[in-house]
Amino acid sequence: MSMLFGVASASARGHGMTSQRARDRLVATLRAERITDPRVLDVIRTTPRHLFIDEALAARAYENTALPIGLGQTISQPWVVARMTELLIERGVPGRVLEVGTGSGYQAAVLAQLVGTVYTVERIEELLRKTRRLFRAMKFGNIRTRHDDGNIGWPDEAPFDAVVLTAAGESVPRALCEQLADGGVLVAPLGPAGNQRLTRFRREGDEWAREEFEAVSFVPLLGGLG
C-alpha cells in the first residue's frame, strides 16, 4: 500500500530532478538491479525521498546512491533500503518492526507503508528531532520513535515480529536477538568495514537460521547517546 503524505502536495510531488519522472527512473534502475517485490517498488516510487535530505542535495535525491545528512550519518542508497525491506517481508508482512538507527527516517518511512507499526531508535538526539518533525508533517501515525542506545533496543515494547539494523557491527547485540519474537526475522549488515554483507536471521525457538546476501557498506553500529 502507498499513502497520501500530509506535507504540502507540491512539496511531496517535487519537480524537475525530484519529479515523478525521476522516481520512475530510480525504480527502473532498482528493477534492473534485481529488486523484484512489486510492493517495495511501489513504495519507493511514491515516497518523496527528497524530503529526507537537505534541500541543497535535493536534485540528487533519486540517484541510486547514499547521501550525507550531517552529523557523520548518511541516508542509505535506495537499492539498500529496497533490498532490506524485501528481505524483511519476503515470507510475510510483520506487524511490529524494530528499527535500530532512525537516521534520516527514510527506511522507517518505507517500512511504515508496508507493515503494521515501526518502532525506531536513534542515538543522536539532534538527528532524531529533525526526523520526528518530518514524520509529523508527513502524518505517519504508525511510526514510534525513541532516543536511546540502539544496542539495547526497545525492551518495553518487545517482542517484535521483525528487527532491522541500519548500521553495521560484527555481530547482532544479544538484546536485539532476545527482543525478536519466535518465528521472527532479523535483517542486518554484518562484518568489519570493507567486508560487510546483508544477513538475515530467522528465529524458530532457540534455533537461528542464517542467510548471507549482497556486500554492502554501512556506518558502524555505535553505543551510547549522541
QUILINZI-V923668 format. One record per residue. N is the residue number from 0. SS is DSSP state (helix for helix, strand for strand, loop for the rest). PHI is phi in whole degrees, 0 to 359 (* if undefined). PSI is psi in degrees with one decimal (none if undefined). Layout:
n = {N:N}
ss = {SS:SS}
phi = {PHI:PHI}
psi = {PSI:PSI}
This chain:
n = {0:1:2:3:4:5:6:7:8:9:10:11:12:13:14:15:16:17:18:19:20:21:22:23:24:25:26:27:28:29:30:31:32:33:34:35:36:37:38:39:40:41:42:43:44:45:46:47:48:49:50:51:52:53:54:55:56:57:58:59:60:61:62:63:64:65:66:67:68:69:70:71:72:73:74:75:76:77:78:79:80:81:82:83:84:85:86:87:88:89:90:91:92:93:94:95:96:97:98:99:100:101:102:103:104:105:106:107:108:109:110:111:112:113:114:115:116:117:118:119:120:121:122:123:124:125:126:127:128:129:130:131:132:133:134:135:136:137:138:139:140:141:142:143:144:145:146:147:148:149:150:151:152:153:154:155:156:157:158:159:160:161:162:163:164:165:166:167:168:169:170:171:172:173:174:175:176:177:178:179:180:181:182:183:184:185:186:187:188:189:190:191:192:193:194:195:196:197:198:199:200:201:202:203:204:205:206:207:208:209:210:211:212:213:214:215:216:217:218:219:220:221:222:223:224:225}
ss = {loop:loop:loop:loop:loop:loop:loop:loop:helix:helix:helix:helix:helix:loop:loop:helix:helix:helix:loop:helix:helix:helix:helix:helix:helix:helix:helix:helix:helix:helix:helix:helix:loop:loop:loop:loop:loop:helix:helix:helix:helix:helix:helix:helix:helix:helix:loop:loop:helix:helix:helix:helix:loop:loop:helix:helix:helix:helix:helix:helix:loop:loop:loop:loop:loop:loop:strand:strand:strand:strand:loop:loop:strand:strand:strand:loop:loop:helix:helix:helix:helix:helix:helix:helix:helix:helix:helix:helix:helix:loop:loop:loop:loop:loop:loop:strand:strand:strand:strand:strand:loop:loop:loop:loop:loop:helix:helix:helix:helix:helix:helix:helix:loop:loop:loop:loop:strand:strand:strand:strand:strand:strand:loop:loop:helix:helix:helix:helix:helix:helix:helix:helix:helix:helix:helix:helix:helix:loop:loop:loop:loop:loop:strand:strand:strand:strand:strand:loop:loop:helix:helix:helix:loop:loop:helix:helix:helix:loop:loop:strand:strand:strand:strand:strand:strand:loop:loop:strand:strand:loop:loop:loop:loop:helix:helix:helix:helix:helix:loop:strand:strand:strand:strand:strand:strand:strand:strand:strand:strand:strand:loop:loop:loop:loop:loop:strand:strand:strand:strand:strand:strand:strand:strand:strand:loop:loop:strand:strand:strand:strand:strand:strand:strand:strand:strand:strand:loop:loop:loop:strand:loop:loop:loop:loop:loop:loop}
phi = {*:249:226:271:285:280:292:310:302:296:294:290:290:74:200:61:286:245:282:298:298:296:292:296:296:298:298:299:296:296:296:294:262:73:274:243:290:297:295:292:298:296:292:299:297:261:275:282:301:295:283:264:231:297:304:297:256:301:295:257:300:254:281:274:210:286:223:289:236:92:58:75:247:227:270:296:305:306:300:296:300:296:293:296:295:303:295:286:252:303:250:143:273:287:280:233:238:263:251:255:105:297:57:290:96:294:299:298:295:295:298:297:273:236:240:290:222:253:252:238:243:226:273:261:297:299:293:293:301:296:291:299:299:293:301:295:298:274:60:280:270:242:243:249:240:212:268:193:286:298:297:262:68:220:300:294:252:290:272:247:285:206:227:228:254:250:215:253:231:274:208:272:306:304:300:289:298:292:272:274:292:302:87:277:235:235:239:206:278:233:124:288:307:90:213:259:224:296:228:239:245:240:261:232:65:266:261:233:265:243:231:249:234:289:288:218:220:237:293:289:280:254:259:78:247:242}
psi = {148.2:175.4:159.7:113.0:144.1:-13.6:162.5:132.3:-37.5:-38.5:-42.3:-36.5:-38.0:-178.0:158.7:-119.7:-5.2:14.9:174.6:-33.3:-39.7:-38.2:-38.2:-37.6:-39.7:-45.1:-39.6:-39.2:-44.7:-39.7:-39.2:-25.0:25.2:28.4:118.7:-17.8:115.8:-28.3:-43.3:-44.9:-38.5:-42.3:-40.3:-39.5:-36.5:-11.7:125.7:83.7:-27.0:-19.6:-13.7:2.2:168.4:145.1:-32.4:-23.6:6.0:-32.9:-16.6:6.1:-32.6:19.9:150.8:68.2:153.8:150.9:148.6:144.3:11.3:166.0:28.0:13.6:164.9:158.3:129.6:153.1:134.6:-37.2:-41.6:-45.7:-45.7:-43.9:-43.5:-38.4:-44.0:-46.7:-31.6:-35.9:7.3:-41.3:22.3:145.1:118.9:147.6:-42.2:122.0:130.5:124.5:129.5:110.7:80.1:-44.7:-129.2:-22.2:-3.6:-45.5:-43.5:-39.5:-40.1:-47.9:-39.1:-20.7:-2.4:-21.9:178.8:-68.0:139.0:126.3:113.3:134.3:132.9:135.0:-18.2:107.2:-41.6:-40.6:-42.0:-36.9:-44.9:-42.6:-37.7:-40.8:-40.9:-43.4:-41.3:-44.5:-34.2:-2.4:43.8:108.0:-5.3:25.6:122.4:138.1:153.9:133.9:108.6:173.9:115.9:-22.8:-23.0:-3.5:-139.9:73.3:-31.5:-19.9:-1.4:155.8:161.0:148.2:-23.1:152.1:137.1:132.2:131.7:23.5:156.6:137.1:177.3:-12.5:167.2:128.1:138.7:-38.8:-36.2:-37.9:-42.1:-24.9:-2.4:128.9:155.4:131.0:-0.4:171.5:136.9:128.9:130.2:149.5:127.0:145.0:166.2:161.8:132.5:-8.1:50.0:147.1:144.2:132.0:136.8:132.5:140.9:129.2:125.6:92.0:-122.9:4.0:141.1:121.0:130.9:133.8:138.8:142.9:-139.1:156.9:141.0:174.8:113.9:159.0:156.2:149.6:111.9:157.0:175.9:-175.5:147.0:none}
